[in-house]
Amino acid sequence: MATSQRLLSRHRRRARVRRTLKGTDARPRLCVFRSGKHIYVQVISDQTGRTLATASTLSSAVKGEGKNGGNREAAKQVGALIARTCQDLGIRAVVFDRNGFLYHGRVQALADAAREAGLQF
């Protein structure tokens, strides 16, 4: 199966960034994945290997809000939702992992919304 050059480039960027990022229990890793239709976020502790919180455009709190999950408005809603979830769990600061995606558009909108909602990067 042929893999596209775009996907290979993203995997290389992800590996390069992931070498320096490590999520701890005190400051977990906020990992972003975006597809054409949706955006997904996980808060991960690499020390214990556990996912502490998740949010996406498929979450019930976000899904009914807008008609499209693949735009900046939906990303802002997911960013605010993950920040609220983290604050409920007592997580105030995270390490932002863009997962090889460029920091613009939906990824930037999600990060800005999470910061505005009180999460520290």
Steps between C-alpha positions, in 0.01 A plus 500: 500500500646831397530764770474861396795734537286735710433227756866399511603862557251532786630181660857632480396831658308314769800280586732801512270693733410197713868437583499812714142495635414277791179519698523447873231455763552860613506641145342258248523518122209652303505312169301626198388301196305653216332331209310656216170489687587501872758598760595288801693585819643275770675584826761229556736418785806333347628395844207269564398450136142607568260730320361738761243691293364516146289733291407518134246641260317171543446569873138555590577848643644618168317289242164670532645854496607532139432334171865442406770340712788591270518876543664748736182563700471132585869495597442793737213313665715189543781710650264653754351158581838337563606793721185462712553124524862546607407755762241261641777240532733750668733540202610861455804470269570275200764452233354569156568228240388605154568143379688608188230736378596856420405754765237697310133477418306252708795394716574862593132574564476202735812605692386863531156396626655267759729780620208743527309244705782486754736223389871587511740382229 
